[in-house]
């Protein structure tokens, strides 16, 4: 059975319930697709990214989120583009990594990403 999700919370719930197929729709699909590169970083790269984003989030302006200025050094350090870093930060690094560790991408088109649970 396919689980359709449109929000970060629905995605988290689908992952936690062990959904076999997840169809991510809308802007969430696009952000998750951009974030995939972050999930593929080495442990050292993820640690550096998480540390840098933690500081950037704490020092971010009252408008919220991390800015391009905060993301630039992280992009240079990890080799991941700024758009992917910002997308991953908006979804939560932990969720992005957990999704791509437990699920494989089987189809993507603008606004639609289909994931299948990996077999052990």
C-alpha positions in Angstrom: 0.0 0.0 0.0 1.2 3.5 -0.9 1.3 6.2 1.7 0.9 9.7 0.4 2.6 12.5 2.3 2.6 16.3 1.9 4.1 17.6 5.1 7.3 16.9 7.1 5.2 15.5 9.9 3.4 13.1 7.6 6.7 12.0 6.2 8.1 11.4 9.7 5.0 9.4 10.6 5.2 7.3 7.4 8.8 6.5 8.2 8.1 5.6 11.8 5.2 3.3 10.8 7.4 1.5 8.3 5.4 2.3 5.2 6.5 0.1 2.3 5.9 2.8 -0.4 5.9 6.5 0.3 4.7 9.0 -2.3 5.9 12.5 -1.3 4.0 15.3 -3.0 4.4 19.0 -3.6 7.2 21.2 -2.4 8.2 18.6 0.2 9.1 16.2 -2.7 11.3 18.9 -4.3 13.1 19.7 -1.0 13.6 16.0 -0.2 15.1 15.4 -3.6 17.5 18.4 -3.2 18.4 17.1 0.3 19.5 13.6 -0.9 23.1 14.8 -1.4 23.3 15.7 2.2 22.2 12.2 3.2 25.1 10.8 1.2 27.8 12.7 3.0 30.4 10.7 5.1 30.1 10.7 8.8 32.7 13.5 9.1 30.9 15.6 6.5 27.6 15.1 8.3 29.2 16.0 11.7 30.7 19.2 10.2 27.4 20.1 8.5 25.4 19.5 11.7 27.8 21.6 13.8 27.8 24.5 11.3 24.1 24.4 10.9 23.6 24.4 14.7 25.6 27.6 15.0 23.9 29.1 12.0 20.4 28.3 13.3 21.2 29.8 16.7 22.6 32.9 15.2 20.0 33.2 12.4 18.1 36.5 12.2 14.7 36.8 13.7 13.2 36.0 10.2 14.1 32.4 10.9 16.0 29.7 9.0 19.6 29.8 7.9 20.8 32.4 5.4 22.9 31.9 2.3 25.8 33.6 4.2 25.6 30.9 6.9 25.3 28.1 4.3 28.2 29.2 2.1 31.0 28.0 4.4 29.2 24.7 5.0 28.8 24.2 1.2 32.5 24.9 0.7 33.5 22.4 3.4 31.2 19.6 2.3 31.0 20.1 -1.4 27.2 20.1 -1.2 25.4 22.9 -2.9 23.8 25.6 -0.8 20.2 24.8 -2.0 20.6 21.2 -0.8 21.9 22.3 2.6 19.1 24.8 3.1 16.5 22.2 2.0 18.0 19.6 4.3 18.1 22.1 7.2 14.4 23.0 6.7 13.4 19.3 6.8 15.8 18.3 9.6 19.1 16.6 8.8 18.2 13.6 11.0 15.0 13.0 9.1 16.7 13.3 5.7 19.4 10.9 6.6 16.9 8.4 8.1 14.7 8.5 5.0 17.5 7.9 2.5 19.1 5.2 4.7 15.8 3.3 5.0 14.3 4.1 1.6 15.4 4.1 -2.0 14.2 6.6 -4.6 12.3 4.8 -7.4 10.8 7.7 -9.2 11.0 11.5 -9.3 9.3 14.3 -11.2 8.7 17.9 -10.2 6.5 17.8 -7.2 6.4 14.0 -6.8 9.0 11.6 -5.3 8.3 7.9 -4.8 10.3 6.0 -2.2 10.4 2.2 -1.5 11.6 0.7 1.8 15.0 -1.0 1.4 15.1 -4.7 2.0 17.4 -6.0 4.6 
